[in-house]
Amino acid sequence: MMRWLAFFAAVGAALAHNGPPFPILSDYRMGPCVISLWTHPDVGTGTFFVLVGAAPGQQIPKDLTFEIGVLPVSGRLKEQRYPTERSVENGELRYDAAIPFDRQEKWRIHLYLKSSVSSEMATTTVEVTPPGLGAWDLLLFSWPFFGFGAIWLLVLKKRREKRLVLKGGARRASAVESATATRGCADPNS
């Protein structure tokens, strides 16, 4: 059973992204900055995180902003741009965006950097996946319940069998006692 569980977990992981955000651009030079773009691309709302550091010998402009543009690789929709929100967490500059995705498919991502020093664009793609494991969720997460239910039924069956054996032995013992009492023997071994 553990082999099947491992198999279904591997299939589910291959079919959908379920876990922490992952990088789609790493240590990419854009103007005076070095950025990394991380994402958790789920159907519904996908999240994007732009981690920003200064390039060697440069400073991060005070008026730095990012926009994230998304469009399906298939071309069925036009590009939609979304602003990012600036935050500083543990001394690290970060820009976050929540972007709606309507369908599981490959999407083209444009990252737009704008500042008084530079305006640039970087492009990458990402596969948008259903949240969780999609259709596999129910099957995968129901296995432990089926397993515990099966174990519970086996324990009940064994207890019942044991109880029937004990009752059968007690009936035989009471039958022997009643037979010896009718013969008038006090000791069944005599």
Phi, psi and omega per residue, in radians:
M1 nan -0.627 3.134
M2 -1.117 -0.581 3.102
R3 -1.110 -0.742 3.134
W4 -1.140 -0.719 3.126
L5 -1.088 -0.753 3.109
A6 -1.131 -0.678 3.116
F7 -1.072 -0.872 -3.119
F8 -1.151 -0.588 3.086
A9 -1.150 -0.715 3.134
A10 -1.173 -0.722 3.115
V11 -1.102 -0.773 3.128
G12 -1.087 -0.716 3.129
A13 -1.157 -0.596 3.131
A14 -1.252 -0.554 -3.087
L15 -1.444 -0.428 -3.059
A16 -2.606 2.685 3.068
H17 -1.555 2.137 3.095
N18 -2.424 1.815 -3.111
G19 2.842 -2.769 -3.102
P20 -1.274 2.883 3.067
P21 -1.033 2.735 3.130
F22 -2.360 2.706 -3.099
P23 -1.377 2.441 3.005
I24 -2.006 -0.259 2.931
L25 -2.413 2.302 -3.126
S26 -2.239 2.286 3.081
D27 0.833 0.888 -3.084
Y28 -1.688 2.241 -3.104
R29 -1.434 2.121 3.053
M30 -2.295 1.880 -3.139
G31 1.003 -2.271 -3.106
P32 -1.451 0.134 -3.030
C33 -2.102 2.742 2.921
V34 -2.023 2.135 -3.046
I35 -2.097 2.752 2.937
S36 -2.282 2.290 3.132
L37 -1.888 2.071 3.133
W38 -1.949 2.655 -3.128
T39 -2.584 2.750 2.952
H40 -2.294 1.482 -2.923
P41 -1.519 1.521 3.125
D42 -1.794 2.583 2.974
V43 -1.086 2.436 -3.019
G44 1.818 -1.651 3.093
T45 -2.213 2.093 3.039
G46 -1.752 2.523 3.137
T47 -1.930 2.510 3.136
F48 -2.263 2.490 3.139
F49 -2.315 2.148 3.082
V50 -1.833 1.981 3.105
L51 -1.654 2.231 -2.979
V52 -2.106 2.337 3.026
G53 -2.376 2.774 3.120
A54 -1.349 2.421 3.030
A55 -1.203 2.730 -3.140
P56 -0.945 2.223 3.131
G57 1.358 0.140 -3.101
Q58 -2.077 2.905 3.021
Q59 -2.153 2.612 3.105
I60 -1.328 2.165 3.133
P61 -1.089 2.526 3.138
K62 -1.191 -0.497 -3.094
D63 -1.682 0.379 -3.105
L64 -1.148 2.287 3.036
T65 -2.391 2.759 3.063
F66 -2.279 2.563 2.950
E67 -2.219 2.579 3.083
I68 -2.036 2.143 3.088
G69 -1.822 2.384 -3.141
V70 -2.270 2.499 3.013
L71 -2.734 2.547 3.118
P72 -1.141 2.480 3.101
V73 -1.063 -0.530 3.139
S74 -1.136 -0.338 -3.136
G75 1.426 0.211 -3.098
R76 -1.242 -0.344 3.092
L77 -2.249 2.731 3.033
K78 -1.416 2.837 3.124
E79 -1.121 2.374 3.019
Q80 -2.029 2.340 3.133
R81 -1.858 2.510 -3.122
Y82 -2.292 2.364 3.118
P83 -1.303 2.801 3.061
T84 -1.956 2.744 3.087
E85 -1.877 2.283 -3.129
R86 -1.391 2.409 3.038
S87 -2.624 2.690 3.065
V88 -2.090 2.111 -3.110
E89 -2.264 2.133 -3.102
N90 0.956 0.667 3.111
G91 1.342 0.114 -3.122
E92 -1.915 2.274 3.135
L93 -1.388 2.303 -3.087
R94 -2.503 2.543 3.058
Y95 -2.127 2.219 -3.066
D96 -2.024 2.604 3.061
A97 -2.561 2.509 3.007
A98 -1.958 2.144 -3.003
I99 -2.158 2.261 3.125
P100 -1.365 2.357 3.036
F101 -2.148 2.287 -3.065
D102 -1.654 -0.174 -3.019
R103 -2.701 2.614 3.047
Q104 -1.386 1.999 3.092
E105 -3.029 3.123 3.108
K106 -1.434 2.309 -3.124
W107 -2.104 2.513 3.029
R108 -1.582 2.326 -3.112
I109 -2.015 2.200 3.031
H110 -1.957 2.209 3.079
L111 -1.868 2.056 -3.117
Y112 -1.816 2.144 3.046
L113 -1.783 2.305 3.081
K114 -2.346 2.345 3.043
S115 -2.814 3.058 3.102
S116 -1.218 -0.317 -3.101
V117 -1.602 -0.614 -2.988
S118 -2.750 2.660 2.962
S119 -2.338 2.082 -3.082
E120 -2.469 2.893 3.104
M121 -2.372 2.441 3.015
A122 -2.117 2.557 -3.103
T123 -2.200 2.451 3.044
T124 -2.665 3.104 3.073
T125 -2.249 2.773 3.097
V126 -2.614 2.558 3.072
E127 -1.585 2.042 3.110
V128 -1.456 2.318 -3.050
T129 -2.137 2.782 3.077
P130 -1.170 2.631 3.107
P131 -1.098 2.511 -3.097
G132 1.233 -2.499 -3.138
L133 -1.841 0.219 3.113
G134 1.196 -2.326 -3.084
A135 -1.154 -0.362 -3.116
W136 -1.345 -0.294 -3.100
D137 -0.914 -0.924 -3.064
L138 -1.059 -0.812 -3.127
L139 -1.134 -0.845 -3.085
L140 -1.122 -0.808 -3.055
F141 -1.407 -0.162 3.086
S142 -1.542 -0.275 -3.129
W143 -0.966 -0.801 3.134
P144 -1.061 -0.634 3.135
F145 -1.189 -0.732 3.071
F146 -1.097 -0.715 3.133
G147 -1.101 -0.836 3.117
F148 -1.135 -0.656 3.097
G149 -1.100 -0.745 3.128
A150 -1.125 -0.753 3.110
I151 -1.095 -0.737 3.137
W152 -1.072 -0.766 3.120
L153 -1.130 -0.687 3.094
L154 -1.108 -0.731 3.112
V155 -1.106 -0.762 3.108
L156 -1.071 -0.723 3.136
K157 -1.106 -0.792 3.134
K158 -1.112 -0.723 3.119
R159 -1.111 -0.719 -3.135
R160 -1.150 -0.755 3.105
E161 -1.065 -0.742 3.137
K162 -1.114 -0.723 3.129
R163 -1.121 -0.708 3.124
L164 -1.154 -0.687 3.100
V165 -1.113 -0.772 3.135
L166 -1.138 -0.714 3.110
K167 -1.140 -0.698 3.100
G168 -1.101 -0.725 3.106
G169 -1.163 -0.670 3.122
A170 -1.182 -0.623 3.108
R171 -1.159 -0.739 3.118
R172 -1.103 -0.734 -3.140
A173 -1.121 -0.718 3.130
S174 -1.232 -0.535 3.093
A175 -1.190 -0.710 3.112
V176 -1.137 -0.728 3.132
E177 -1.102 -0.757 -3.126
S178 -1.210 -0.582 3.118
A179 -1.194 -0.709 3.136
T180 -1.231 -0.554 3.129
A181 -1.201 -0.630 3.135
T182 -1.298 -0.439 3.089
R183 -1.417 -0.263 3.124
G184 1.538 0.197 3.120
C185 -1.635 2.355 3.101
A186 -1.448 -0.510 -3.106
D187 -1.972 2.093 -3.110
P188 -1.162 -0.292 -3.107
N189 -1.556 -0.068 -3.080
S190 -1.656 nan nan
